[in-house]
Amino acid sequence: METEYKEPQKVDTALQNEMPALDGTNPQTMAKLPPAETSDNQLEMIGAKISQFLKEIPEDLSKFYSAYKTPLIGLAVFLASFVALRVVLAMLAAVNDIPLVSPVFELIGIGYTGWFTFRYLLKAPTRKELAAEIDSFKKQITGQNNPESLN
């Protein structure tokens, strides 16, 4: 079997309507930049928009705060309590690592529990006294029993 070899065809890549290239020697055909005044005006406009935006930031923040005051305060309190809890737990862990401190605290806790039980929980009159003290404390917190009026 014989294979036939065909010569590659030449493709004319020239455009039908050829456009002449820009001649760098002729100043009339060179590309020209816009006048400098236009770019200065554009920069001034951009600067004015940026300064206007920066002037409106405090007003926008005050509007945002007044619209979402309660949720923002709640979020701040939640984050502050979370951070405080983490700090307290870290301090307790650090104190607990000191030798002999942990057993001493346990003995203090056991002793106070025994004293509290003996003082307030064994007899009926002392239980009533404890309940009266708790009710008095509740009234002080809620402001129901305020003998002194602040004028």
C-alpha positions as semicolon CSV with decimal commas, in nm:
position;residue;x (nm);y (nm);z (nm)
1;M;0,000;0,000;0,000
2;E;0,123;0,328;-0,096
3;T;0,042;0,643;0,087
4;E;0,003;0,963;-0,093
5;Y;0,177;1,268;0,037
6;K;0,001;1,598;-0,003
7;E;0,184;1,922;0,035
8;P;0,043;2,154;0,298
9;Q;-0,166;2,429;0,158
10;K;-0,057;2,780;0,223
11;V;-0,312;2,991;0,400
12;D;-0,313;3,364;0,335
13;T;-0,323;3,518;0,682
14;A;-0,334;3,871;0,555
15;L;-0,662;4,044;0,614
16;Q;-0,878;4,136;0,325
17;N;-0,890;4,497;0,437
18;E;-0,545;4,554;0,571
19;M;-0,504;4,832;0,822
20;P;-0,171;5,004;0,833
21;A;0,022;4,980;1,158
22;L;0,072;5,290;1,367
23;D;0,374;5,472;1,259
24;G;0,576;5,580;1,565
25;T;0,758;5,849;1,376
26;N;0,449;6,047;1,285
27;P;0,320;6,241;1,591
28;Q;-0,028;6,265;1,443
29;T;-0,076;5,888;1,445
30;M;0,061;5,831;1,799
31;A;-0,179;5,754;2,083
32;K;-0,234;6,050;2,307
33;L;-0,305;6,058;2,682
34;P;-0,604;6,252;2,811
35;P;-0,528;6,601;2,935
36;A;-0,393;6,624;3,291
37;E;-0,684;6,840;3,404
38;T;-0,928;6,552;3,361
39;S;-0,734;6,317;3,589
40;D;-0,702;6,590;3,853
41;N;-1,078;6,640;3,843
42;Q;-1,132;6,267;3,878
43;L;-0,893;6,251;4,174
44;E;-1,073;6,542;4,337
45;M;-1,408;6,367;4,288
46;I;-1,274;6,043;4,437
47;G;-1,123;6,235;4,729
48;A;-1,453;6,414;4,789
49;K;-1,643;6,083;4,790
50;I;-1,395;5,931;5,036
51;S;-1,409;6,231;5,269
52;Q;-1,791;6,228;5,255
53;F;-1,790;5,857;5,344
54;L;-1,553;5,918;5,636
55;K;-1,771;6,205;5,761
56;E;-2,079;5,981;5,764
57;I;-1,918;5,696;5,963
58;P;-1,991;5,841;6,312
59;E;-2,352;5,915;6,218
60;D;-2,399;5,565;6,077
61;L;-2,247;5,409;6,388
62;S;-2,472;5,612;6,617
63;K;-2,778;5,511;6,414
64;F;-2,669;5,145;6,428
65;Y;-2,612;5,163;6,803
66;S;-2,947;5,330;6,870
67;A;-3,126;5,072;6,655
68;Y;-2,954;4,768;6,811
69;K;-2,876;4,897;7,161
70;T;-3,027;4,610;7,361
71;P;-2,876;4,322;7,161
72;L;-2,535;4,488;7,160
73;I;-2,540;4,534;7,536
74;G;-2,655;4,176;7,584
75;L;-2,377;4,049;7,361
76;A;-2,121;4,258;7,549
77;V;-2,243;4,127;7,885
78;F;-2,235;3,770;7,757
79;L;-1,880;3,807;7,626
80;A;-1,764;3,980;7,945
81;S;-1,913;3,706;8,164
82;F;-1,755;3,438;7,945
83;V;-1,414;3,602;7,975
84;A;-1,457;3,649;8,352
85;L;-1,555;3,284;8,394
86;R;-1,249;3,170;8,199
87;V;-1,021;3,391;8,411
88;V;-1,171;3,263;8,738
89;L;-1,137;2,900;8,626
90;A;-0,776;2,960;8,522
91;M;-0,700;3,119;8,861
92;L;-0,861;2,827;9,045
93;A;-0,662;2,580;8,838
94;A;-0,341;2,771;8,915
95;V;-0,417;2,779;9,290
96;N;-0,512;2,412;9,284
97;D;-0,167;2,322;9,149
98;I;0,007;2,468;9,455
99;P;0,101;2,186;9,695
100;L;-0,105;2,160;10,019
101;V;-0,346;2,438;9,915
102;S;-0,605;2,204;9,767
103;P;-0,632;1,985;10,079
104;V;-0,651;2,294;10,302
105;F;-0,938;2,434;10,095
106;E;-1,116;2,099;10,116
107;L;-1,083;2,099;10,495
108;I;-1,213;2,457;10,513
109;G;-1,513;2,361;10,297
110;I;-1,592;2,054;10,507
111;G;-1,562;2,258;10,829
112;Y;-1,791;2,535;10,701
113;T;-2,049;2,282;10,584
114;G;-2,050;2,120;10,928
115;W;-2,084;2,455;11,105
116;F;-2,367;2,569;10,874
117;T;-2,554;2,244;10,928
118;F;-2,512;2,261;11,304
119;R;-2,601;2,632;11,320
120;Y;-2,902;2,652;11,085
121;L;-3,037;2,312;10,981
122;L;-3,063;2,092;11,290
123;K;-3,332;2,277;11,487
124;A;-3,667;2,415;11,372
125;P;-3,628;2,767;11,524
126;T;-3,291;2,817;11,351
127;R;-3,439;2,698;11,019
128;K;-3,713;2,962;11,057
129;E;-3,447;3,221;11,135
130;L;-3,257;3,124;10,816
131;A;-3,576;3,145;10,608
132;A;-3,650;3,492;10,753
133;E;-3,296;3,609;10,669
134;I;-3,332;3,478;10,311
135;D;-3,670;3,654;10,271
136;S;-3,523;3,977;10,408
137;F;-3,235;3,950;10,162
138;K;-3,477;3,891;9,873
139;K;-3,678;4,199;9,969
140;Q;-3,364;4,411;9,985
141;I;-3,262;4,300;9,637
142;T;-3,604;4,355;9,480
143;G;-3,657;4,682;9,670
144;Q;-3,990;4,582;9,823
145;N;-3,890;4,648;10,184
146;N;-3,705;4,978;10,179
147;P;-3,736;5,152;10,518
148;E;-3,511;5,440;10,415
149;S;-3,631;5,651;10,127
150;L;-3,365;5,823;9,925
151;N;-3,465;6,185;9,868
